[in-house]
């Protein structure tokens, strides 16, 4: 999974479950977490304080934890998303559609 795929997955999940969209800063936090960058790097690039970045990140990890049903942190983001992505891709889409049709018909 690439950074862009991870962001797309998170954005879609967030939109579907809460109707919310990621802010620019939240996207930067996710990209930095994916690449193992420090909060200070985000702070410098966005001209915000490290404390403010940490506050936004804390809220973001809490929200993602609720959406994904498991604890998400800066350090485990990649692992959680890769596990979630594998689990959601267990069946190809056409098989999932067939399973849904069978479920509806029974």
Residue, then its C-alpha position, 0 to 999 in steps of 0.5 A: x500500500x502506498x501513501x496515496x492509497x492509504x490516504x484514499x482508504x482513510x478518506x473514504x472510510x472517514x467520509x462513509x462513517x462520519x461524513x467528514x473530510x480530512x483537513x490539509x494538516x491531518x493529511x500532512x500528519x498521515x503522510x508524515x506518520x506513514x513515512x516515519x517523520x517527526x511531528x516537528x517536521x510537520x510543524x516546520x512545513x505547516x508553520x504551526x507549533x509542535x504542540x498544535x500538531x500533536x493535539x490534531x494528531x491525537x484527535x485524528x488517531x482517536x477518530x481513526x481508532x473508532x472508525x477502524x475498530x482498533x487502536x491507531x497511533x503514529x507508530x502503528x498506522x501503517x501496520x493497521x492500514x495494511x492489515x485492514x486493507x488485506x482483510x477488506x480485499x479477502x474476496x474480489x469485488x465480484x465475489x462480494x457482489x455474488x455473496x450479497x446477491x445470495x444473501x438478499x435472495x435467501 
